[in-house]
C-alpha cells in the first residue's frame, strides 16, 4: 500500500494522523488527508477529490473503503469503486442503499475484496 496508499478522513488532519499512528498504519500510507479547521474538505466528495489530485491517483486504479454512506457516495462522485465494511459505524442496509460496489463484514476479507475490484 505504501507505493499507492492514502487515507482520507473527514476528521481534522491532526486527529486523523494521530489515529493512523496509534493503530500502526501511518507507515503504510504515502498520504493522509483530512478536513481543515476552516471546514475545507469537510465532505467526503471534496476530500477524496483533493486526495486524488494531490496524489495523482487514477479512479480506475483506486478503491474507497468505508463504513458509512458518506464514504460510498464520495467514492461514486469521484468515479471510484467501493468496499463497504459493516464492522464500523454503518450497517449492511446503509451500505447497500448507498450503492457500495462490494460489502464485507470481516476485516480479514478486505484484501481479497480490494484485489477482486482491481
Secondary structure, 3 states (H helix, E strand, C coil): CCCCCEEEEEEEHHHHHHHHHHCCCHHHCCEEEEECCCCCCCCHHHHHHHHHHHHCCCHHHCEEEECCHHHHHHHHHCCCEEEEECCCCCCHHHHHHHCCCEEECCHHHHHHHHHHHC
